[in-house]
Amino acid sequence: MIQVGINGYGTIGKRVADAVRQQPDMEVVGVAKTRPNFEARGAVEKGYDLYAAIEERKPRFAEAGIDLAGDVEELVAASDVVVDACPSGIGADNAAMYEEYDTPALLQGGEDAAVVDASFNARSNYDAVEGLALVRVVSCNTTGLSRLIAPLQEHYGIEKVRATLVRRGGDPAQSGRGPINDILPNPVGLPSHHGPDVNTIFPDLAIDTLGLKVPATLMHMHSINVQLEDPPASGEAIRDRLAGERRTFVIPEWLDLDGAGAIKEYAQDAGRPRADVWENCIWGESVTLEGDDLYLFQAIHQESDVVPENVDAIRAVLGETDAETSMARTDEAMGLDEGFGTATE
Ligand code: NAD
């Protein structure tokens, strides 16, 4: 069994912990927290061993009546791999600790690509990270773009990707973020950081990205144009190909999912944990070919699409299995294949 530690138990960390626990070949050693808040209580209720991320704050856990299993260093020492899901920048600070204990670590998309040995997306470059010490699972948007680009590049070749990313202002619990009533070009200049970030996975890809921020918390929305080198006869062929991919849900028209709100409602009705949507949600009707140009809209659930990717990255960094076997195992254990994304008839 692969022993996995989770350092940083917030939006991403708690989801990764649950997904790791569901895997037949993995065990959660424990999770590290800085303070005893509602998420610490949730971790205790789920039976995860809790480790203190900051030595001086240990008394606060005792005051809240929460038992600790040890310090974060002990968690790192006991783990085969650590998933670091700390806020942006802190993962880089933690790198020396992972090195000291010779434990490979997976950082998240908020970290600078220059800090790590390689960036990761399971569908695109699973084999590139075996044996590396520090790997970055790319951000929610870059994950969503990579999952789309990989099959298009393999089957049709790509001349250029042009993507406009309409980004949620913050996650539902991030009450301090905005905008509250505005639409912001973000950044105003080109490119947004997403294009260069996609190039950490596809170094030779021509890609331009523009970003906006809007007063929404549910999902991101991508407006995509891909100029193909060798397009098929129709957009339908591309639609079918994308529907056959893992982790891409091509939304059939009859489901009447007209936006991110309906998708989240659908996920909730389907009994998805935390109403998570792990797949790229691509509107089938939007998949259109005009000459060489492919157009489509996709929605990306920022809080959860990177979760199965983290699980695969654990196996990839240890050199366990191949990409397809890992992704199939991850998806089956998480229930990703069950109905939700396969209702395409
Ligand atoms: P978060 O703030 O929800 O969770 C981070 C957790 O780490 C919090 O519980 C915080 O208390 C804890 N923490 C802070 N300092 C710590 C330390 N020194 N040691 C251990 N724990 C510490 O953040 P998040 O949204 O889960 O983001 C984590 C990473 O994932 C970031 O790199 C982010 O860019 C990336 N990411 C976030 C999203 C998203 O939409 N939320 C999507 C993809 C990737």
Residues whose N, C-alpha, C, O or C-beta is under 5 A from the ligand:
A	BS01	NAD	N7 G8 Y9 G10 T11 I12 G13 A32 K33 T34 A53 A85 C86 P87 S88 I90 Q108 G109 G110 E111 S139 C140 D171 Q302 E303 V306
